[in-house]
């Protein structure tokens, strides 16, 4: 059964990005994959954007 805790969902989403691989220093022979290398940053940006939209939707 899926958890209804939004914090747990955010952590699971970021973990999904990390499971696809992470950047290893010294491994410059491959191209940068934004989902693999910047997973936490992408998740944080999406959550911040959602909170921003929700804030203004409730402010009206």
C-alpha positions as CSV (number, residue, x, y, z in Angstrom):
1,X,0.0,0.0,0.0
2,X,1.3,3.4,-0.9
3,X,2.2,5.8,1.8
4,X,0.1,9.0,2.1
5,X,2.8,11.0,3.7
6,X,4.0,13.7,1.2
7,X,7.5,13.9,2.7
8,X,7.9,10.1,2.2
9,X,6.7,10.5,-1.4
10,X,9.3,13.3,-2.0
11,X,12.1,11.1,-0.6
12,X,11.0,8.1,-2.7
13,X,11.0,10.3,-5.8
14,X,14.5,11.5,-5.1
15,X,15.6,8.0,-4.4
16,X,14.2,6.9,-7.7
17,X,16.6,9.4,-9.4
18,X,19.5,8.2,-7.3
19,X,18.9,4.5,-8.2
20,X,19.4,5.4,-11.8
21,X,23.0,6.3,-10.9
22,X,25.0,9.2,-9.4
23,X,27.9,11.2,-10.6
24,X,31.3,9.7,-9.8
25,X,34.1,12.2,-9.6
26,X,36.8,11.5,-12.2
27,X,34.3,9.9,-14.6
28,X,34.5,12.6,-17.3
29,X,34.2,10.3,-20.3
30,X,30.4,10.4,-20.3
31,X,27.8,13.1,-20.9
32,X,25.9,14.6,-18.0
33,X,22.5,13.0,-17.4
34,X,20.4,15.6,-15.6
35,X,18.1,13.0,-14.0
36,X,21.0,11.0,-12.7
37,X,23.3,13.7,-11.7
38,X,20.9,16.3,-10.3
39,X,18.0,14.2,-9.0
40,X,17.7,15.9,-5.6
41,X,17.9,19.4,-7.2
42,X,15.1,18.5,-9.7
43,X,12.9,17.2,-6.9
44,X,13.5,20.2,-4.7
45,X,12.7,22.6,-7.7
46,X,9.4,20.8,-8.4
47,X,8.4,20.8,-4.8
48,X,9.2,24.5,-4.4
49,X,7.3,25.3,-7.6
50,X,4.3,23.3,-6.3
51,X,4.3,25.1,-3.0
52,X,4.6,28.5,-4.7
53,X,1.6,27.8,-6.9
54,X,-0.4,26.4,-4.0
55,X,0.4,29.5,-1.9
56,X,-0.9,31.9,-4.6
57,X,-3.9,29.6,-5.3
58,X,-4.9,29.8,-1.6
59,X,-4.2,33.5,-1.3
60,X,-6.9,34.5,-3.7
